[in-house]
């Protein structure tokens, strides 16, 4: 298997196949392709696809890079029992339209803020994985909507080896080089313009500083696996600079924990969402 294909499986599909830990979880709802629950919203110059399930406090669920709503099926299926889940395809992914030549996390955060306003939600919880976790942090920094709590799994502040493990950093560049070669060759197997924009997210974004993190008013649960793409010390850095934050480094888990260890991931996230905590001032 070529390295670029291997990386795509790791970074974009993010361990899309569930491990034995999820074998007993039978998902019968066609999340991401459910005609009964699927809707479109024209917001912020694009057309976003989303699905809604359950009742209660709103919980916005945001998937990882290059995937779609289905990647979060274990979270949707779990949280729909107690929350009004809004699962959305990010701009240019799944069924949502791209409508830009400059895809950024800032733009996608504004998209989802516009969706929250479109749905007339007074307040919302956010659960984001990988790119979704970055978008969730961006939304917290912006403070354009009323966010109750944020769960950010596998997010990074910058696209370098101070944040990302070296093997992943190297393979992103190898993947991009091959995608660029395919695009320049005239290959028609994929929309390479879109793929290169997705590559740009991994190569050159985000660029979040500590002062930005200090703007987040909502409590945040920062999550990574101890064998994650994201370095453990980077997760600690994020935690240290968010005023109201908790940190969970999941032992023996990797970047794909929301899928391949969904039970423990969901239990931790659910505990954070459902309980009140005191936060000490960070130095």
Residue frames relative to the residue before (quaternion, step in Angstrom):
aa qw qx qy qz dx dy dz
X 1.0000 0.0000 0.0000 0.0000 0.00 0.00 0.00
X 0.4552 -0.6899 0.4856 0.2847 3.58 -0.80 0.94
X 0.6166 -0.5839 0.3829 0.3636 3.53 -1.12 0.74
X 0.6521 0.5290 -0.3356 0.4270 3.57 0.93 -0.83
X 0.6372 0.5050 -0.3300 0.4796 3.56 1.02 -0.72
X 0.6245 0.5411 -0.3252 0.4598 3.55 1.03 -0.86
X 0.6736 0.4986 -0.2987 0.4566 3.56 0.90 -0.92
X 0.6196 0.5471 -0.3511 0.4400 3.55 0.99 -0.80
X 0.6340 0.5208 -0.3247 0.4705 3.53 1.03 -0.77
X 0.6987 0.4757 -0.2755 0.4579 3.56 0.97 -0.86
X 0.8113 0.3419 -0.1614 0.4460 3.56 0.61 -1.14
X 0.7598 0.3660 -0.2171 0.4915 3.58 1.00 -0.67
X 0.7430 0.3317 -0.2198 0.5382 3.58 0.89 -0.79
X 0.2207 -0.8572 0.4575 0.0853 3.55 1.39 -0.16
X 0.7154 -0.4657 0.2566 0.4533 3.50 0.58 1.24
X 0.0331 0.8698 -0.4903 0.0428 3.52 0.96 1.00
X 0.6531 0.4702 -0.3218 0.4987 3.59 1.10 -0.53
X 0.4107 -0.7241 0.5019 0.2347 3.57 -0.87 0.93
X 0.4615 -0.6698 0.5070 0.2850 3.54 -1.14 0.63
X 0.7391 -0.4014 0.3038 0.4474 3.54 -1.34 -0.02
X 0.5653 0.6158 -0.3789 0.3971 3.58 1.19 -0.53
X 0.7357 0.3754 -0.2229 0.5178 3.58 1.18 -0.52
X 0.3633 0.7850 -0.4596 0.2013 3.58 1.26 -0.02
X 0.7087 0.4612 -0.2669 0.4623 3.57 1.05 -0.75
X 0.5800 0.5706 -0.3814 0.4388 3.59 1.23 -0.15
X 0.1132 -0.8113 0.5732 0.0215 3.54 -0.37 1.26
X 0.1464 -0.7906 0.5922 0.0534 3.55 -0.46 1.21
X 0.1144 -0.8277 0.5486 0.0296 3.57 -0.48 1.20
X 0.6163 0.5325 -0.3489 0.4636 3.59 1.20 -0.42
X 0.3758 -0.7399 0.5060 0.2351 3.63 -0.82 0.89
X 0.0987 -0.8351 0.5400 0.0351 3.56 0.50 1.20
X 0.7641 0.3074 -0.2690 0.4993 3.52 -0.89 1.01
X 0.7825 0.1415 -0.0839 0.6005 3.54 1.28 -0.32
X 0.3767 0.7358 -0.4620 0.3214 3.53 1.04 0.88
X 0.3291 -0.7859 0.4931 0.1757 3.56 -0.26 1.28
X 0.6456 0.5369 -0.3264 0.4340 3.58 1.08 -0.63
X 0.7767 0.3420 -0.1723 0.5001 3.58 1.05 -0.73
X 0.5937 0.6299 -0.3476 0.3606 3.58 1.20 -0.45
X 0.0199 0.7804 -0.6231 0.0470 3.55 -1.06 0.85
X 0.2750 -0.7294 0.5959 0.1930 3.54 -1.33 0.29
X 0.0838 -0.7665 0.6340 0.0599 3.53 -1.19 0.64
X 0.2787 -0.7319 0.5984 0.1690 3.57 -0.92 0.94
X 0.2032 0.7782 -0.5567 0.2077 3.55 -0.29 1.30
X 0.8733 0.0849 -0.0556 0.4765 3.54 -1.21 0.65
X 0.7245 -0.4801 0.2430 0.4308 3.56 0.95 0.90
X 0.7182 0.3493 -0.2613 0.5421 3.58 1.20 0.35
X 0.3969 -0.6748 0.5633 0.2644 3.55 -1.36 -0.08
X 0.1215 -0.8252 0.5513 0.0171 3.55 -0.36 1.30
X 0.2668 -0.7332 0.6049 0.1590 3.54 -1.09 0.84
X 0.0841 0.7919 -0.6009 0.0690 3.56 -0.96 0.88
X 0.2125 -0.7475 0.6139 0.1389 3.54 -1.30 0.38
X 0.1964 -0.7856 0.5797 0.0909 3.56 -1.09 0.79
X 0.0176 0.7859 -0.6164 0.0470 3.54 -1.08 0.85
X 0.8345 0.2663 -0.1803 0.4474 3.55 -1.19 0.63
X 0.3270 -0.7093 0.5894 0.2064 3.51 -1.41 -0.04
X 0.5247 0.6167 -0.4815 0.3354 3.53 -1.29 0.39
X 0.7771 -0.2518 0.2202 0.5331 3.56 -1.16 -0.56
X 0.4868 -0.6683 0.4695 0.3098 3.62 -0.95 0.80
X 0.0410 -0.7686 0.6384 0.0022 3.55 -1.06 0.86
X 0.1905 -0.7847 0.5853 0.0733 3.55 -0.49 1.24
X 0.1191 -0.8045 0.5813 0.0275 3.58 -0.72 1.11
X 0.0919 -0.8190 0.5661 -0.0164 3.56 -0.71 1.18
X 0.3726 -0.7746 0.4822 0.1692 3.56 -0.70 1.17
X 0.6320 -0.5488 0.4245 0.3454 3.53 -1.43 0.02
X 0.7291 -0.4585 0.2988 0.4109 3.57 -1.33 0.19
X 0.8553 0.1572 -0.1285 0.4767 3.54 -0.97 0.94
X 0.6233 0.5050 -0.3610 0.4756 3.60 1.22 0.20
X 0.3267 -0.7185 0.5616 0.2483 3.57 -1.10 -0.67
X 0.8123 -0.2726 0.1887 0.4799 3.56 -1.30 -0.21
X 0.6327 0.5753 -0.3399 0.3912 3.58 0.92 -0.88
X 0.5733 0.6011 -0.3799 0.4070 3.60 1.09 -0.60
X 0.7339 0.3907 -0.2106 0.5142 3.58 1.20 -0.59
X 0.2606 0.8243 -0.4793 0.1515 3.59 1.21 0.33
X 0.6541 0.5121 -0.3307 0.4479 3.61 1.00 -0.71
X 0.6431 0.4942 -0.3195 0.4900 3.58 1.11 -0.65
X 0.6407 0.5203 -0.3296 0.4583 3.60 0.91 -0.85
X 0.6875 0.5025 -0.2820 0.4420 3.56 0.85 -1.03
X 0.6705 0.4875 -0.2892 0.4787 3.58 1.08 -0.70
X 0.7769 0.4051 -0.2098 0.4339 3.57 0.63 -1.10
X 0.5344 0.6385 -0.4123 0.3698 3.60 1.15 -0.37
X 0.5791 0.6051 -0.3719 0.4003 3.60 1.19 -0.41
X 0.8161 0.2149 -0.0930 0.5284 3.59 1.11 -0.59
X 0.7506 0.3232 -0.1835 0.5463 3.58 1.28 -0.17
X 0.4369 -0.6015 0.5775 0.3373 3.51 -1.34 0.24
X 0.1438 -0.8295 0.5382 0.0398 3.55 -0.10 1.32
X 0.0649 -0.7466 0.6614 0.0288 3.54 -0.98 0.96
X 0.0447 -0.7985 0.6000 -0.0210 3.57 -0.39 1.25
X 0.0801 -0.8398 0.5364 -0.0254 3.57 -0.68 1.08
X 0.3841 -0.6512 0.5993 0.2632 3.53 -1.24 0.61
X 0.3977 -0.7209 0.5130 0.2430 3.58 -0.68 1.06
X 0.7128 -0.4717 0.3152 0.4123 3.55 -1.22 0.56
X 0.8408 0.1752 -0.1546 0.4884 3.56 -0.92 1.00
X 0.7029 0.4073 -0.2499 0.5268 3.58 1.27 0.04
X 0.7844 0.2147 -0.1973 0.5475 3.56 -1.07 0.68
X 0.7833 -0.2904 0.2445 0.4923 3.56 -0.85 -1.01
X 0.5360 0.6277 -0.4121 0.3858 3.61 1.23 -0.01
X 0.4801 -0.6929 0.4724 0.2573 3.55 -1.07 0.82
X 0.5095 -0.6604 0.4695 0.2896 3.55 -1.16 0.71
X 0.0844 0.8714 -0.4822 0.0305 3.57 0.75 -1.08
X 0.7199 0.3270 -0.2787 0.5451 3.59 1.00 0.79
X 0.3117 -0.7124 0.5895 0.2189 3.53 -1.29 0.40
X 0.7268 0.3391 -0.2010 0.5625 3.55 1.32 0.10
X 0.0354 -0.8344 0.5495 -0.0252 3.55 0.37 1.27
X 0.0583 0.7968 -0.5962 0.0796 3.57 -0.79 1.05
X 0.6024 -0.5406 0.4377 0.3914 3.53 -1.28 0.32
X 0.5922 0.5653 -0.3639 0.4441 3.58 1.08 -0.66
X 0.6626 0.5030 -0.3025 0.4653 3.57 0.94 -0.91
X 0.6821 0.4851 -0.2993 0.4581 3.59 0.88 -0.90
X 0.6060 0.5361 -0.3555 0.4680 3.59 1.10 -0.62
X 0.6562 0.4986 -0.3059 0.4767 3.58 0.98 -0.82
X 0.5828 0.5728 -0.3631 0.4477 3.58 1.10 -0.69
X 0.7368 0.4351 -0.2387 0.4592 3.55 0.78 -1.07
X 0.5804 0.5407 -0.3739 0.4807 3.56 1.14 -0.49
X 0.6490 0.5057 -0.3075 0.4781 3.56 1.02 -0.82
X 0.6302 0.5250 -0.3356 0.4633 3.60 1.05 -0.71
X 0.6283 0.5303 -0.3296 0.4642 3.59 0.98 -0.83
X 0.6683 0.4794 -0.2913 0.4886 3.58 0.97 -0.84
X 0.6105 0.5521 -0.3358 0.4580 3.59 1.07 -0.78
X 0.7178 0.4269 -0.2380 0.4958 3.57 1.02 -0.79
X 0.3654 -0.7720 0.4477 0.2646 3.57 1.38 -0.02
X 0.2683 0.7640 -0.5300 0.2518 3.54 0.91 0.99
X 0.3954 -0.7353 0.5020 0.2259 3.57 -0.73 1.05
X 0.7770 -0.0411 0.0410 0.6268 3.55 1.15 -0.69
X 0.0855 -0.8063 0.5849 0.0203 3.57 -1.16 0.53
X 0.2971 -0.6749 0.6402 0.2154 3.52 -1.28 0.57
X 0.1709 -0.7906 0.5814 0.0877 3.59 -1.12 0.61
X 0.0412 -0.7550 0.6542 0.0162 3.53 -1.04 0.92
X 0.0552 0.8175 -0.5672 0.0839 3.57 -0.55 1.18
X 0.2185 -0.7781 0.5817 0.0922 3.55 -1.06 0.86
X 0.8456 0.0191 -0.0442 0.5317 3.59 -0.85 1.01
X 0.8039 0.0621 -0.0137 0.5913 3.63 -0.40 -1.12
X 0.6229 0.5441 -0.3285 0.4561 3.56 1.08 -0.74
X 0.6364 0.5225 -0.3194 0.4689 3.57 1.11 -0.68
X 0.6201 0.5244 -0.3298 0.4814 3.56 1.11 -0.71
X 0.6490 0.5142 -0.3090 0.4680 3.57 0.92 -0.94
X 0.6322 0.5347 -0.3281 0.4547 3.59 0.99 -0.83
X 0.6518 0.4966 -0.3138 0.4797 3.60 0.96 -0.83
X 0.6277 0.5372 -0.3285 0.4576 3.59 0.99 -0.83
X 0.6576 0.5031 -0.3108 0.4667 3.58 0.95 -0.85
X 0.6372 0.5195 -0.3191 0.4715 3.57 1.08 -0.72
X 0.6403 0.5241 -0.3107 0.4678 3.57 1.03 -0.81
X 0.6716 0.5267 -0.2974 0.4278 3.58 0.95 -0.92
X 0.1129 -0.8273 0.5351 0.1281 3.59 1.02 -0.82
X 0.3453 0.7492 -0.4911 0.2798 3.57 1.02 0.83
X 0.7446 0.2141 -0.1555 0.6129 3.57 1.30 -0.24
X 0.5382 -0.6158 0.4654 0.3385 3.56 -1.27 0.36
X 0.0504 -0.8112 0.5820 -0.0261 3.56 -0.34 1.29
X 0.3394 -0.7532 0.5286 0.1953 3.58 -0.77 1.03
X 0.7862 -0.1394 0.1236 0.5892 3.59 0.80 -1.04
X 0.2053 -0.7646 0.6020 0.1046 3.54 -1.25 0.58
X 0.0900 -0.7311 0.6721 0.0748 3.54 -1.12 0.80
X 0.0360 -0.8052 0.5909 -0.0356 3.55 -0.65 1.18
X 0.0759 -0.8208 0.5660 -0.0127 3.56 -0.39 1.29
X 0.8744 0.0432 -0.0336 0.4820 3.59 -0.85 1.00
X 0.3841 0.7202 -0.4881 0.3090 3.58 1.02 0.79
X 0.1576 -0.7630 0.6159 0.1165 3.55 -1.30 0.39
X 0.4790 -0.6810 0.4877 0.2625 3.54 -1.27 0.53
X 0.7961 0.0649 0.0099 0.6016 3.58 1.17 -0.59
X 0.4708 -0.7210 0.4504 0.2358 3.58 -1.16 0.64
X 0.5275 0.6201 -0.4336 0.3863 3.60 0.70 1.01
X 0.6909 -0.5214 0.3240 0.3818 3.56 -1.30 0.15
X 0.4995 0.5832 -0.4693 0.4361 3.59 1.20 0.27
X 0.7425 0.3715 -0.1951 0.5222 3.56 1.24 -0.47
X 0.7829 0.2872 -0.1070 0.5413 3.55 1.02 -0.93
X 0.5304 -0.6288 0.4575 0.3377 3.57 -0.98 0.78
X 0.6285 -0.6158 0.3390 0.3330 3.55 -0.98 0.98
X 0.6393 0.5364 -0.3435 0.4307 3.61 0.94 -0.81
X 0.6677 0.4881 -0.3014 0.4744 3.59 1.00 -0.77
X 0.6203 0.5540 -0.3246 0.4505 3.56 1.01 -0.88
X 0.6716 0.4998 -0.2826 0.4682 3.58 0.94 -0.94
X 0.7129 0.4738 -0.2715 0.4401 3.56 0.84 -0.93
X 0.5529 0.5772 -0.3945 0.4534 3.59 1.17 -0.48
X 0.6842 0.4849 -0.2823 0.4659 3.56 0.93 -0.90
X 0.6268 0.5193 -0.3324 0.4763 3.57 1.06 -0.66
X 0.6346 0.5257 -0.3159 0.4702 3.55 1.02 -0.82
X 0.6652 0.5085 -0.3027 0.4554 3.56 0.90 -0.95
X 0.6380 0.5326 -0.3295 0.4480 3.60 0.94 -0.83
X 0.6778 0.4745 -0.2965 0.4770 3.58 0.96 -0.81
X 0.6354 0.5198 -0.3299 0.4660 3.59 1.02 -0.76
X 0.6364 0.5241 -0.3174 0.4686 3.56 1.02 -0.80
X 0.6329 0.5286 -0.3179 0.4680 3.57 1.02 -0.82
X 0.6542 0.5039 -0.3089 0.4719 3.59 0.97 -0.88
X 0.6531 0.5241 -0.3153 0.4465 3.58 0.93 -0.91
X 0.7066 0.4673 -0.2578 0.4646 3.57 0.94 -0.90
X 0.6418 0.5442 -0.3184 0.4366 3.59 1.21 -0.44
X 0.5077 -0.6540 0.4172 0.3747 3.56 1.26 -0.27
X 0.3145 0.7624 -0.5018 0.2608 3.59 1.25 0.27
X 0.2243 -0.8075 0.5383 0.0889 3.59 -0.92 0.94
X 0.4069 0.7517 -0.4520 0.2550 3.59 1.23 0.15
X 0.7875 0.1070 -0.0630 0.6036 3.59 1.23 -0.45
X 0.5158 -0.5600 0.5243 0.3814 3.52 -1.35 0.14
X 0.1915 -0.8471 0.4859 0.0985 3.56 0.15 1.30
X 0.5649 0.5775 -0.3972 0.4355 3.60 1.12 -0.50
X 0.6681 0.4761 -0.2947 0.4901 3.55 1.00 -0.84
X 0.6412 0.5329 -0.3315 0.4416 3.59 0.93 -0.86
X 0.6638 0.5006 -0.3076 0.4628 3.57 1.00 -0.80
X 0.6146 0.5229 -0.3509 0.4751 3.58 1.12 -0.55
X 0.6304 0.5087 -0.3245 0.4883 3.57 1.08 -0.72
X 0.6064 0.5461 -0.3425 0.4656 3.57 1.07 -0.77
X 0.6402 0.5563 -0.3217 0.4210 3.56 0.97 -0.89
X 0.5920 0.5614 -0.3689 0.4453 3.57 1.10 -0.65
X 0.7128 0.4558 -0.2509 0.4704 3.56 0.93 -0.95
X 0.6994 0.5015 -0.2644 0.4353 3.57 1.04 -0.84
X 0.8529 0.2048 -0.0253 0.4796 3.55 0.81 -1.03
X 0.7359 0.3331 -0.2007 0.5542 3.58 1.26 -0.05
X 0.6310 -0.1396 -0.7520 -0.1296 1.54 -2.41 0.80
X 0.2663 -0.7163 0.6071 0.2179 3.54 -1.34 -0.12
X 0.1415 0.7995 -0.5506 0.1941 3.52 0.34 1.38
X 0.1820 -0.7979 0.5642 0.1091 3.59 -0.79 0.94
X 0.7101 -0.4749 0.3154 0.4132 3.55 -1.31 0.22
X 0.6162 0.5416 -0.3465 0.4549 3.60 1.06 -0.67
X 0.6048 0.5436 -0.3482 0.4664 3.57 1.12 -0.67
X 0.6633 0.5151 -0.3094 0.4461 3.58 0.85 -0.97
X 0.6355 0.5561 -0.3257 0.4251 3.57 1.04 -0.76
X 0.6057 0.5733 -0.3468 0.4292 3.59 1.24 -0.34
X 0.5519 0.6317 -0.3965 0.3730 3.58 1.19 -0.39
X 0.2499 -0.7983 0.5376 0.1065 3.56 -0.65 1.16
X 0.6512 0.5351 -0.3139 0.4372 3.57 1.08 -0.70
X 0.5304 -0.5781 0.4978 0.3697 3.60 -1.17 0.48
X 0.1288 -0.8038 0.5803 0.0237 3.57 -0.97 0.92
X 0.1932 -0.7262 0.6462 0.1334 3.54 -1.06 0.84
X 0.1763 -0.7762 0.6018 0.0646 3.56 -0.58 1.23
X 0.0071 -0.8240 0.5643 -0.0507 3.58 -0.60 1.18
X 0.1184 0.7329 -0.6685 0.0430 3.53 -1.24 0.70
X 0.4317 -0.6141 0.5629 0.3459 3.52 -1.34 0.10
X 0.5371 -0.6376 0.4243 0.3535 3.60 -1.07 0.56
X 0.6987 0.3320 -0.2563 0.5796 3.58 1.35 0.01
X 0.2550 0.8166 -0.4669 0.2237 3.53 1.11 0.84
X 0.6148 -0.4677 0.4692 0.4279 3.53 -1.39 0.04
X 0.6846 0.4434 -0.2527 0.5205 3.56 1.09 -0.82
X 0.4731 -0.6760 0.4862 0.2879 3.57 -0.94 0.88
X 0.5827 -0.6017 0.4217 0.3471 3.55 -1.05 0.77
X 0.6757 0.5026 -0.3006 0.4476 3.56 0.93 -0.90
X 0.6078 0.5381 -0.3600 0.4598 3.58 1.18 -0.46
X 0.6109 0.5283 -0.3465 0.4771 3.58 1.06 -0.68
X 0.6319 0.5176 -0.3232 0.4779 3.58 1.03 -0.78
X 0.6234 0.5435 -0.3308 0.4544 3.59 1.01 -0.80
X 0.6489 0.5037 -0.3166 0.4743 3.58 0.93 -0.90
X 0.6493 0.5333 -0.2975 0.4533 3.56 0.90 -1.00
X 0.6895 0.5194 -0.2827 0.4182 3.58 0.87 -0.95
X 0.7662 0.3834 -0.1931 0.4781 3.59 1.12 -0.53
X 0.5835 0.4989 -0.3980 0.5022 3.58 1.25 0.33
X 0.5126 -0.7028 0.3870 0.3059 3.61 -0.54 1.12
X 0.7879 0.1466 -0.0682 0.5943 3.60 0.82 -0.98
X 0.3067 0.7759 -0.4923 0.2479 3.56 0.06 1.23
X 0.1656 -0.7239 0.6580 0.1250 3.48 -1.36 0.45
X 0.2571 -0.7706 0.5706 0.1204 3.54 -1.19 0.59
X 0.0184 0.7765 -0.6296 0.0174 3.53 -0.99 0.90
X 0.0495 -0.7500 0.6596 0.0023 3.56 -0.61 1.20
X 0.2769 -0.8126 0.4955 0.1321 3.54 -0.25 1.32
X 0.3769 -0.7558 0.4837 0.2296 3.63 -0.55 1.08
X 0.8481 0.1648 -0.1351 0.4850 3.53 -1.00 0.89
X 0.6152 0.5454 -0.3433 0.4542 3.57 1.25 0.30
X 0.2965 -0.7518 0.5648 0.1672 3.54 -1.28 0.46
X 0.7896 -0.3315 0.2313 0.4617 3.55 -1.30 -0.21
X 0.6976 0.5002 -0.2645 0.4395 3.56 1.16 -0.56
X 0.2615 0.8295 -0.4695 0.1519 3.59 1.26 0.23
X 0.6277 0.5389 -0.3782 0.4155 3.68 0.89 -0.64
X 0.7287 0.3579 -0.2410 0.5318 3.58 1.21 -0.40
X 0.7991 0.3452 -0.2019 0.4489 3.58 0.61 -1.01
X 0.7478 0.1667 -0.1803 0.6169 3.57 1.31 0.05
X 0.0744 0.8733 -0.4794 0.0439 3.54 0.99 0.87
X 0.6139 0.5779 -0.3717 0.3886 3.60 0.97 -0.71
X 0.7164 0.4163 -0.2621 0.4947 3.58 0.77 -0.99
X 0.6045 0.5496 -0.3581 0.4521 3.60 1.03 -0.72
X 0.6916 0.4828 -0.2812 0.4577 3.59 0.82 -0.99
X 0.6383 0.5301 -0.3321 0.4486 3.60 0.99 -0.77
X 0.6539 0.5003 -0.3105 0.4751 3.58 0.97 -0.84
X 0.6659 0.5017 -0.2957 0.4663 3.57 0.90 -0.96
X 0.6572 0.5211 -0.3034 0.4523 3.57 0.97 -0.88
X 0.6319 0.5268 -0.3290 0.4637 3.58 1.02 -0.77
X 0.6504 0.5098 -0.3108 0.4694 3.57 0.98 -0.84
X 0.6915 0.4876 -0.2862 0.4496 3.59 0.85 -0.92
X 0.7697 0.4322 -0.1951 0.4275 3.55 0.97 -0.87
X 0.7394 0.3846 -0.2170 0.5083 3.59 1.24 -0.04
X 0.4068 -0.6820 0.5519 0.2544 3.53 -1.30 0.46
X 0.0967 -0.8014 0.5900 0.0173 3.55 -1.07 0.78
X 0.3728 -0.6761 0.5801 0.2596 3.53 -1.28 0.43
X 0.1845 -0.7922 0.5767 0.0768 3.56 -1.01 0.85
X 0.3194 -0.7409 0.5624 0.1807 3.54 -0.85 1.03
X 0.5380 -0.6139 0.4664 0.3409 3.55 -1.15 0.64
X 0.3244 -0.7597 0.5372 0.1704 3.56 -0.87 1.00
X 0.4298 -0.6908 0.5184 0.2633 3.58 -1.03 0.76
